[in-house]
Amino acid sequence: MIKIKNKIENEIKFGEKNKAIRKIFEGQIQFDDYQNQQLEFLKQHIKDEKYQLIYQQKIKVKYQNYNIIKSWNNNILLRFLYANQFKIEKTFKTIKQHQEWRQQTLPVQFNDNIKDFLVIQFYQNNNKKQKNIKFKQSFLYIQKLNIIIKQKIKKEIQNLLLHSITYFFEYILKYIMLPGQIENWVVLLDLNSIGISSLPISALKTIIRYLSINYRSRMFATYVINTPSSIFIPWNIIKGFLDENIIKKIKIFKRQLRQIIIQTYKFGIN
């Protein structure tokens, strides 16, 4: 029973305190003393900032953001705390940025351009022998990414790509995620047949940062597959712009998609 309990707990969270990574935030899950304490610190910080804005008479500009933040539940706030390794000031800053992004970006209206960008396949574990696996992840495979990357990416094309990804993830959150069971996703970036000279480092950096900033504690892993041998040089550049907990979730492989999926479900990749 102890082994089973530990396995379930590891599926929910592994690591301790500000070094931990949490996969599941909703459902019938109790937060520990450290998490509850940090939530109270964050809520108090939000109140203090709001009162300071009132004192400075800037509340008319910012009040809407604070009012919406007030309606967030502990699960959402905890996602941001984990994503920022429980740094209160940084968490508060990213919460405000996220709220502004949602107000400016959402909802995304589906159109032919988005439809053309998203060619999607889902891979989920259907192996009945693995009955102990309680929590699953969904795989997103954007097949057209390799076509887009081979081109000189213009700003409007890059924006359309991000817009399409946003539509997809918002759809996933609303209709496919199962709170307490399925709360994470796996992103696959296929660099098949792309030489290092044609690899747009800034575009890859933009995509990874966009997902990690706007969808906190949702990414189980990003697998960059079919990579050229020289990918590790620009990857070291990209890492400089990412948080430590995001870097841990990004895996680079020379292998093909099928091999990655088989290994993930047989042995797990964390």
C-alpha positions in Angstrom: 0.0 0.0 0.0 2.9 2.4 0.8 4.4 1.8 -2.7 1.1 2.4 -4.4 0.5 5.6 -2.3 4.0 6.9 -3.2 3.4 6.2 -6.9 0.1 8.1 -6.9 1.7 11.0 -5.0 4.6 11.1 -7.5 2.1 11.2 -10.3 0.6 14.3 -8.7 3.8 16.0 -7.6 7.5 15.2 -7.3 10.2 17.2 -5.5 9.9 19.4 -2.4 8.7 22.9 -1.7 10.0 25.5 -4.3 11.9 22.8 -6.2 8.9 20.7 -6.8 7.0 20.1 -10.1 3.3 19.5 -9.8 1.2 17.7 -12.5 -2.2 17.7 -10.9 -3.9 20.7 -9.3 -7.6 19.9 -9.3 -9.9 17.2 -8.2 -9.9 15.7 -4.7 -6.4 16.8 -3.8 -5.4 18.3 -0.5 -2.6 21.0 -0.4 0.1 20.6 2.2 1.1 23.2 4.8 3.8 24.8 2.6 1.4 25.2 -0.4 -1.3 26.7 1.8 1.2 29.1 3.4 2.5 30.3 0.0 -1.1 30.8 -1.2 -1.8 33.1 1.8 1.5 35.0 1.1 0.4 35.5 -2.5 -3.1 36.6 -1.6 -1.8 39.1 0.9 0.6 40.5 -1.7 -2.2 41.0 -4.2 -4.2 42.9 -1.5 -1.2 45.1 -0.6 -0.6 45.9 -4.3 -4.3 46.8 -4.8 -4.3 49.1 -1.8 -1.1 50.8 -3.0 -2.8 51.5 -6.4 -5.8 53.0 -4.6 -3.5 55.2 -2.7 -1.7 56.3 -5.9 -5.1 56.9 -7.6 -4.2 54.4 -10.4 -7.0 52.0 -9.5 -9.2 53.0 -12.5 -6.6 51.6 -14.9 -5.8 48.4 -13.0 -8.9 47.6 -11.0 -10.4 45.3 -13.6 -7.3 43.0 -13.5 -7.4 42.8 -9.7 -11.1 42.1 -9.7 -10.6 39.2 -12.0 -7.6 37.9 -10.1 -9.8 37.9 -6.9 -12.1 35.4 -8.6 -9.3 33.0 -9.3 -9.4 29.8 -7.1 -6.5 28.3 -5.3 -5.8 25.8 -8.0 -5.0 28.5 -10.6 -3.0 30.6 -8.2 -1.0 27.5 -7.2 -0.2 26.8 -10.9 1.5 30.2 -11.1 3.3 29.7 -7.8 4.8 26.5 -9.0 5.7 27.9 -12.4 7.6 30.7 -10.7 9.1 28.4 -8.0 7.1 30.2 -5.3 8.7 33.6 -5.8 5.8 35.8 -4.7 6.8 39.0 -6.5 7.6 37.2 -9.7 4.3 35.2 -9.5 2.3 38.3 -9.0 3.9 39.9 -12.0 3.2 36.9 -14.3 -0.4 36.8 -13.1 -0.9 40.4 -14.2 0.8 39.7 -17.5 -1.3 36.6 -18.0 -4.6 38.5 -17.3 -3.6 41.2 -19.7 -2.8 38.6 -22.4 -6.1 36.9 -21.9 -8.0 40.2 -22.3 -6.1 41.1 -25.4 -6.1 37.7 -27.1 -9.1 35.6 -26.2 -11.4 34.4 -27.4 -9.7 33.2 -30.6 -12.2 32.8 -33.5 -11.7 29.6 -35.6 -11.1 30.3 -39.3 -9.6 28.7 -42.4 -6.1 29.9 -41.6 -6.1 28.3 -38.2 -7.6 25.1 -39.7 -4.8 25.0 -42.3 -2.1 25.4 -39.6 -3.3 22.7 -37.3 -3.0 19.1 -38.5 -3.4 17.3 -35.2 -3.0 13.8 -34.0 -3.6 12.5 -30.5 -1.7 9.6 -28.9 -3.0 8.3 -25.6 -2.1 5.3 -23.7 -4.5 2.4 -24.4 -2.4 -0.4 -23.1 -4.8 -2.3 -20.8 -1.9 -4.1 -19.1 -0.7 -0.8 -17.5 -3.6 -0.5 -15.1 -1.7 1.4 -12.5 -1.2 4.4 -14.8 -3.8 6.9 -13.5 -2.8 10.1 -15.1 -2.3 10.6 -18.8 -1.0 13.3 -21.1 -2.1 14.3 -24.6 0.3 14.7 -27.4 0.1 17.6 -29.8 1.9 17.1 -33.1 1.8 20.1 -35.5 2.9 18.5 -38.7 3.1 21.7 -40.6 5.7 23.1 -38.3 8.5 21.6 -40.3 7.1 23.4 -43.4 6.8 26.7 -41.5 10.3 26.4 -40.1 11.9 25.8 -43.5 10.7 29.2 -44.6 12.0 32.6 -43.6 9.4 33.2 -41.0 7.7 36.5 -41.4 6.2 38.2 -38.4 2.6 37.8 -39.6 3.2 34.0 -40.1 4.7 33.6 -36.7 1.7 35.5 -35.2 -0.7 33.2 -37.1 1.1 30.2 -35.7 0.9 31.4 -32.2 -2.8 32.3 -32.7 -3.5 28.8 -34.0 -1.7 27.2 -31.1 -3.7 29.4 -28.7 -7.0 28.3 -30.3 -5.9 24.6 -30.0 -4.9 24.8 -26.3 -8.0 26.8 -25.3 -10.1 24.1 -26.9 -8.1 21.4 -25.1 -8.6 23.1 -21.7 -12.3 23.5 -22.3 -13.3 20.2 -23.8 -10.7 17.6 -23.4 -8.8 18.0 -20.1 -10.2 16.0 -17.1 -9.6 17.8 -13.8 -7.8 15.6 -11.4 -6.9 13.1 -14.1 -5.6 14.8 -17.3 -4.2 18.3 -16.8 -1.0 18.3 -18.8 0.1 18.0 -22.4 3.1 17.0 -24.3 4.3 19.2 -27.2 6.2 17.6 -30.1 8.4 19.9 -32.3 9.4 17.9 -35.4 12.5 19.2 -37.0 12.7 16.5 -39.7 15.0 17.3 -42.6 15.8 20.8 -41.3 19.5 21.8 -41.4 21.0 23.9 -38.7 21.5 26.8 -41.1 17.7 27.0 -41.8 16.7 26.6 -38.2 15.1 29.8 -37.0 16.3 30.0 -33.4 14.2 33.1 -32.5 11.0 31.4 -33.7 11.6 28.3 -31.6 12.4 30.4 -28.6 9.2 32.4 -29.2 7.0 29.3 -29.4 8.5 27.7 -26.2 8.3 30.9 -24.2 4.8 31.6 -25.4 3.6 28.3 -24.2 5.4 28.3 -20.9 4.3 31.9 -20.1 0.7 31.7 -21.1 -0.1 28.2 -20.0 1.5 27.8 -16.6 2.1 24.3 -15.2 0.4 22.7 -18.1 3.4 21.4 -20.1 4.4 17.9 -19.0 7.2 17.9 -21.6 8.3 19.3 -24.9 10.0 16.8 -27.2 12.1 18.2 -30.0 12.4 15.2 -32.4 14.4 14.4 -35.5 16.9 17.0 -34.6 20.1 17.8 -36.5 23.3 16.9 -34.7 24.3 20.5 -34.3 21.1 21.5 -32.5 22.8 21.6 -29.1 24.7 24.8 -29.9 21.6 27.0 -30.5 19.8 25.1 -27.8 22.3 26.5 -25.3 21.4 29.9 -26.5 17.6 29.3 -26.1 18.1 27.9 -22.6 19.3 31.3 -21.5 15.8 32.8 -22.0 13.9 30.1 -20.1 13.1 29.3 -16.5 14.9 26.4 -14.9 11.8 24.3 -14.4 10.9 24.7 -18.1 14.4 23.6 -19.2 14.0 20.4 -17.3 10.8 19.6 -19.3 12.4 20.0 -22.7 13.9 16.9 -24.2 15.9 16.7 -27.5 15.9 13.5 -29.5 17.4 12.4 -32.9 14.8 9.6 -33.0 11.4 9.5 -34.7 8.0 10.1 -33.2 6.9 6.5 -32.8 10.1 5.5 -30.8 9.6 8.4 -28.4 6.0 7.5 -27.7 6.8 3.8 -27.1 9.6 4.7 -24.7 7.4 7.3 -22.9 4.6 4.8 -22.1 6.9 1.9 -21.4 9.4 3.6 -19.1 8.3 7.2 -18.7 10.3 10.2 -19.4 10.5 12.9 -16.7 
